[in-house]
Amino acid sequence: MLYRETGQFKTTYLADMAIFPIRQDYFLMIGILLFAYVIAPLVMNDFWLNSIMIPTMIFALAAIGLNILTGYTGQLSLGHGGFMGVGAYACYKLTSYFPDVNIIIHIFLSGFFAAAVGFVFGLPSLRIKGFYLAVATLASQFFLEWAFGRIAWLYNYNDSGAIEVSSRTLFDIPIAGASAEPVTRYFVVLAIVTFLTWIALNLVRGRFGRCWMAVRDMDIAAELIGIKLLPTKLLAFSVSSYYAGVAGALMVFMWLGAAEVESFDINHSFLILFMVIIGGLGSILGSFLGAIFIWNLPVLLRAIPDMIGVNIGAATVEHMTFMVTGALIIFFLIVEPHGFARLWQITKEKLRLWPFPY
């Protein structure tokens, strides 16, 4: 009775291919957007917005990019932290050369620089795959880290070696920099993430998504039915890197306010990969679920002991986070490789038949 399709007739192919073909999914998404745009800014304080909501959405956007490449196309990448750095440094240089252009335009444009870098490092994907491709993308991560720290032009020859965000406004409202309010930056990040998520949903459900999934399932068979492997793989690398680049620009300009090389190290690449594995490979929803879980896990590990009167230190919380994350990765890889997204799909299937037995 909670999740029925009875009476919801589809009379056109367009209706059958809708993003939310079931009315319950549509209403659920309306509720989520209502919470994100109306309720959360009203009930959450600056700490929750700046330390929980904003980074969760940014990492979810980066996870969407990696999911397009790894989950939908089957190309393993360990260099997404570096691609995020490309977007951040590109946005910083754009604001330096074109200070009068709105920062939101720079954020979207910075993704194209990351896409170009991803295109270059995706060229070996036609000849190598699996473990060897992962090593190649790992090499891109180390190379980009070296470039961020050694090429002084990227950070405008600052003595600190860091990129720093100056104040930026939109309609005379500060949206970036120290003067910007957390709620303002939250709305900017939310709008960009919502828009790019909608684009990703349409991409994976269209012709490009079908080509990516065909390459993932069996690249030789995909080539035999007419899919060109090199353009398909390079498009996946470019789109994936674009999302990572935009996420990196948002991370610096809408969250941290400044960044160094360590902000885009190999740890961030693994963090995004863990989000995709736990959330669910080949699922846009899984990218959000993985980001929500991974980023908020330390908060839960600190809050739960406090509720029962046990105080634990920050170092202990960090160690517990690593142990729980590692255990969950092993669990999901063995028991449910498609992560939280698959668990939600199973729940929906059960709701379709409830209260009747299988």
Secondary structure, 3 states (H helix, E strand, C coil): CCCCCCCCCCCCHHHHCCCCCCHHHHHHHHHHHHHHHHHHHHHCCHHHHHHHHHHHHHHHHHHHHHHHHHHHCCCCCCCHHHHHHHHHHHHHHHHHHCCCCCHHHHHHHHHHHHHHHHHHHCHHHHCCCCHHHHHHHHHHHHHHHHHHHHCHHHHCCCCCCCEECCCEEECCEEEECCCCCHHHHHHHHHHHHHHHHHHHHHHHHCHHHHHHHHHHHCHHHHHHCCCCHHHHHHHHHHHHHHHHHHHHHHHHHHHHCEECHHHHCHHHHHHHHHHHHHHCCCCHHHHHHHHHHHHHHHHHHHHHHHHCCCCCCHHHHHHHHHHHHHHHHHHHHHCCCCHHHHHHHHHHHHHHHCCCCC
